[in-house]
Amino acid sequence: MIKKAVIPAAGYGTRFLPITKALPKELLPIIDRPTIEYIVDEAIKSGITDILLIVSSNKNAIIDYFDYNIELETILLSKNKEEEYRMVRDIARGANLHFIRQKEQLGLGHAVLQAEAFIGNEPFAVLLGDDMYVTQKEPAIKQMMNAFEKTNASILGTMEVSYEDTYKYGICTPKTEKKGSLAELKDVVEKPDIEVAPSRSAIGGRYILTPTIFKYLKSQQRGKGNEIQLTDAILRLMKEEKVYSYDIDAKRYDVGNKLDYIEAIIDFGLEKEDLKEGLKEILKRKVK
């Protein structure tokens, strides 16, 4: 059973400059909670008990957010603000959070490699902080964990995108015609040009990986963008072990994209009882 997860959170957040010069992109709020908290909660709700967040030297605010703030909590209790106290006290309750610094940002593959000592010889989950999944069913990574119980092999969480967008993602090619959500793969290509994309099946920021991946990450040469690409190491892993894709059944928000981020704020606002009616009125006025 998978009990450990890795959340890479060391990137520069250049798509949201200049605010990310001072605020980690993972702390950009969806109403009143940062995006990274939704990712952590997804892991916890899926049964993950130990989570490693990979940060950089300028992202201490992420560590502070998940830590207790005794001064604030004392003030809230002194003012009988029990609800607010519980709100800040219960952040990420249910899992042990660990942190490590990625001293250089050399790509996703390099970030995952920093987790080798933490993971040991166990299969593990990877959840990218730019991708939020919302569903009334089982959480996205839990769906993949269930699939792992059948395959006992690495699984890439996928979604279908347009060919015009394939250059943004790792793109998968199944061995045979897909029948259902789970498919064994014969190939995966990192951010292919539109004209050579082998399919529309894109990796969407969720992975279940066997510890064998570390062997390949340690020897992986730099690829697209002059970075150590996780996708390139997975392609080499395929020669030793089976690798599958799994179509995640959930609504995905790429919160590293400004329009998706705005959509997430609107959708989450419409779900809040104290905001939805006022938000509807604002939207009606804006679209006239």
N, C-alpha and C positions, 0 to 999 in steps of 0.2 A: 504493500500500500504506500502511496506517495504521501509523504509528510513534510517535505521541504520545498520551498519556492524561492526563486531569485527574481528580484525586480531591479533591473538596471535603471539608474536615475542620475547618471553623471553627465549627460549631454548638455550642450551649451544653450539649447533653446533659441536658436537664431531666428526662427520664424516668428518669435514674439518679442524680438528686440524693439524698443530699448528696455521694456519692463524687466526682461529676464537678465539684464545686467545686474540687477539688485535682488530680484526675486526668482527662485528656482521655478522653472515652468511647471514642475510637478505640484507646486503650491498654488497655481492659478485656481481661483475658486469656481466651483459650480454652485452658485448661490452663496452658501455659507460653509461649504466643505471643499477642501482641495481635491484635485483630481486623483492624487496619489492615494488618498484615503479610500476612495472607491475601489481602486485596484487591490489594496491590502484587504479590504473587506471581502472582495470576491474570493481571495485565497482562503481567508478564514472560514467563510461560509461553505467552502468546498472541503473542509476538513484538514487544511494545512495547519501544522502546529508551529513550524519554525520558518521564518521569512528573513531572507538576507536582502537588504537594500544596498545597492552599490552606488555610492555617491562620490562627488569630487570635493576638493578642498573649499570651494566657495558655496557649498550647499549644506552648511551646518544647520540652516533653518529647518530642513527636513527632519533632522535628528531632534531638534528642539520641539517640533510639532508633535512628534510621537512620544516625547518624554512627559513626565508629570511636571506641572507648574505649581509648586506648593504655595507660593505667594498668591497667585490668582485664585487657587482653590480655597485658601483660607479666607480671602476677601468675599468670595461668593457665599461661603457658608455663614460668615458673619452677617451677611445681609439677607439670609434665609432664601437664597437663590438656589434651591435644591435642584431644580431642573437643569439650570445652566451648569451647576457643579457636576452632575452626572454626565452631561453632554461632553465636557472636556475630560472628565476622569475616565470615561469608558472608550476613548479613542483606541482602536485596534485591540480591544479586549478579546482574549481568546487565543492569542498566539504570542510566541516569543519573537521579538524583533531584534535583528542583528544588523550591524552596519560595517561596511568596509569602504575604503577610499580607492578609487581607480585613479592612480597618479597621473596617467596620460589617457586621453580619450582617443583610442586607436580603433574604434569600431565596436559593434555589438559582440562579435566573437571574442574580442579581447576583454570586454566587460564580463561576459559569462565565465571566462577562464579565471577571473578573480575569485570565483565561488568554489574552486576545486576543493580546497581544504574544508570548507563548510559542508559541502555535499558528501564528500567521501565516496563510497562505492554504492550509492543509491540512485535510483531514478528520481528525477526532480522536475518541477514545473518552472517555466519562465514566463513572466507576465510583463509586457512592455508598458511603461507608464503613459505612453501616448494613446493607447487604445483602451477605451472604456466600453464594456458590454453590459447591456441592460436586457433582462428577460424575466418573465414571470415563472419560467421553468428553472431548471438547475443552472447554476452559474456556468459561464463559458468554460472555465478551466476544469470544473467538475465533470462536464460532459466529456471532456477529453480524458480525464482520469478514469472514467467509466470505460471508455474505449480502450485504454491501456490495459485494463484488466483482461481484455480479450486478446490483445496482440502481444503484450509484454515487449513492446518495441517503441522506438521514438515516434512521436506523432506531431505533426505541424497543424495548428489550427488555421483553417482556410475560409475564404469567402470568395464569391465571384465578383470580378470587377470588369469594367469595359476594357477593350484592347488599348484605348487611348491612355489608360491609367496603369498599364502593366509595368511601365518603366519605374514606377514608384515602389514596387514590391518584389519579394522573392516569388517566382512563379513555378508552380508544380505541374508535372506531367505524370498522370497515373499509368501504371503498367498495362492495364486493360480498361475497357470502357467502364466508367463509374456506375455503380449500382448501389445507391444509398449514400450515406454521409461519410463512410469510411472507405478509403482506397489505398492500396499499396502503391508506392511511387517508384518510378524508374529514373526520374530526373528532377532537378530543381535548379533554377537559374536566378541569380540575383539581379534584379532591376534590368531586365532585357529591354532592348530597343523595341518599339512597337511592331516593326516589321518582322522581327524574329521571335516574338513571344510565343512559346509553345502552347499556351492555353490561357484561360482567364481565371484560373484557380490561384488566388493570391494568399500568401501567408499574412495573417492578420494579427500579429503581435502576441500569439499564445503558442507555447511549445511544451511538450512533454519529452524529456531527453533522458537517455540512458547515460551512465557515467563514462561510457566509452568515448563520448564526444570530446572529453578533455584531452585524450591522446592526440586527436586530430587538431584541436585548437592550439596545442603547444607547438605544433610544427607548421601551422597554417601560414602561408605567405599572404601578403597584402593583396587585396583584389580591387573591386570597384571602389572608386573614391579614395584609393590608397589606404584602405582600412582593412582590418582583419575581419572578414565577413563570416558570420555564423553560418550563413547559407552555404558557403564554400566548404566549410568543415563538414556540414551535414551531407553534402554530395559525396565526399570521401568516405564518410561513415556508411553510406549505402552499399559500398563494396564489401563491407564486413557484416552488417546487420540490415534487416528490413527496416524501412521507414515508411510511415503512413501519413496521409492527410485526413483531416476530419473537418467537415463543414459545420461550423458553429451555428447553432440555432439561437440567435440573439441579435438585438439591434446594436450596431457598432458605431461609436463616435471616435473619429480620429481627432482627439483634442489638441494635437499639435498643429491642426489646420484651423485657421480662424473661423471659417464658416461653420465647420462641424462643432467647434467650441461654442459658438453663439447658439447653434441649434440645441446643443446639450443644455445650455442654461435655460432656454425657452421651454424645452420639454420637461426638465426637472421642476421649473417654476409652475408649470401647468399641473403638476402632480401634488403641489403643496396647497393644502386647504386655505391657508392664510394669504396666499398669493394669487391663486389661479384666476379668480374673478377679476381682480384688478389688472392682471397681466392680459387677460382676454380683451378688456376694454382698451388697453394701450395698443394691442396688436390691431384691433379693429380701426382705431384712429389712424394708425400708421399706414395701413394698406388701402385707405380710401384714396 
